Amino acid sequence: MNLGSKGKKRPVLPSRPEPPSVERILEDMSRAGPEDRCSRSGRRAGKRFNQVRHFLLLQQRLQEAGAELHKKRAVLEDAGVQLENDVAKVRVKT
């Protein structure tokens, strides 16, 4: 048991500054030159974001296309069954 720690007081920390507004951040980013690290990383992040967004849109389109193909397959299977029944009826008549 550490009795000495009860007597120690924690130092008072200075208050944190207010975070910058969105307008201030955008202003800083627009003023940053191409050699600025934040500017480069921001462009890379924007490129990545667009790549991910494009990928997600493609994935959604693929899922929709897959669902549509399943529906069309079911329709074709029903048509195949109906065709087989019609052919069987014609064979019986002849």
VMD Tcl script that draws the C-alpha trace (Angstrom):
set ca {
  {0.00 0.00 0.00}
  {1.42 3.33 -1.03}
  {0.52 5.90 1.58}
  {2.82 8.57 0.17}
  {0.77 9.05 -2.99}
  {-2.22 10.44 -1.06}
  {-0.26 13.46 0.05}
  {0.89 14.44 -3.44}
  {-1.19 16.96 -5.28}
  {-1.51 16.91 -9.02}
  {-0.18 19.97 -10.85}
  {-2.77 22.31 -12.29}
  {-2.70 22.12 -16.05}
  {-3.21 25.21 -18.19}
  {-6.53 25.41 -19.99}
  {-6.60 24.28 -23.58}
  {-7.06 26.81 -26.35}
  {-10.28 26.76 -28.36}
  {-10.00 24.64 -31.52}
  {-9.88 26.59 -34.78}
  {-13.09 27.10 -36.71}
  {-13.73 25.30 -39.97}
  {-13.35 28.61 -41.80}
  {-9.93 29.16 -40.21}
  {-8.77 25.65 -41.16}
  {-9.96 26.09 -44.74}
  {-8.26 29.48 -44.92}
  {-4.99 27.99 -43.66}
  {-5.22 25.13 -46.14}
  {-5.87 27.51 -49.04}
  {-2.83 29.61 -48.10}
  {-0.53 26.59 -47.79}
  {1.83 26.18 -50.70}
  {2.46 22.92 -52.57}
  {5.61 22.31 -50.50}
  {3.64 22.40 -47.24}
  {3.33 18.96 -45.62}
  {-0.28 19.53 -44.56}
  {-1.20 20.54 -48.07}
  {0.36 17.39 -49.54}
  {-1.20 15.10 -46.96}
  {-4.56 16.80 -47.41}
  {-4.43 16.18 -51.16}
  {-3.45 12.55 -50.59}
  {-6.30 12.13 -48.11}
  {-8.71 13.69 -50.59}
  {-7.50 11.34 -53.32}
  {-7.90 8.34 -51.00}
  {-11.36 9.52 -49.99}
  {-12.42 9.74 -53.63}
  {-10.97 6.29 -54.34}
  {-12.86 4.77 -51.39}
  {-16.07 6.54 -52.38}
  {-15.72 5.28 -55.96}
  {-15.06 1.74 -54.70}
  {-18.14 1.83 -52.46}
  {-20.32 3.06 -55.33}
  {-19.01 0.26 -57.55}
  {-19.64 -2.27 -54.80}
  {-23.21 -1.03 -54.40}
  {-23.78 -1.27 -58.17}
  {-22.41 -4.82 -58.17}
  {-24.75 -5.83 -55.34}
  {-27.72 -4.34 -57.20}
  {-26.68 -6.09 -60.42}
  {-26.36 -9.38 -58.52}
  {-29.86 -9.01 -57.10}
  {-31.22 -8.25 -60.57}
  {-29.47 -11.29 -62.02}
  {-31.00 -13.51 -59.32}
  {-34.47 -12.23 -60.25}
  {-33.87 -12.81 -63.96}
  {-32.53 -16.29 -63.27}
  {-35.69 -17.17 -61.36}
  {-37.81 -15.93 -64.28}
  {-35.75 -18.02 -66.73}
  {-36.03 -21.11 -64.54}
  {-39.82 -20.70 -64.41}
  {-39.91 -20.27 -68.19}
  {-37.78 -23.40 -68.59}
  {-40.14 -25.44 -66.42}
  {-43.14 -24.13 -68.39}
  {-41.40 -24.98 -71.68}
  {-40.66 -28.52 -70.52}
  {-44.32 -28.94 -69.49}
  {-45.51 -27.65 -72.90}
  {-43.13 -29.99 -74.76}
  {-44.35 -32.93 -72.67}
  {-47.98 -32.08 -73.55}
  {-47.15 -31.93 -77.25}
  {-45.41 -35.32 -77.10}
  {-48.41 -36.87 -75.39}
  {-50.77 -35.53 -78.10}
  {-48.70 -37.00 -80.96}
}
mol new
graphics top color blue
foreach p $ca { graphics top sphere $p radius 0.5 }
foreach p [lrange $ca 0 end-1] q [lrange $ca 1 end] { graphics top cylinder $p $q radius 0.2 }
display resetview
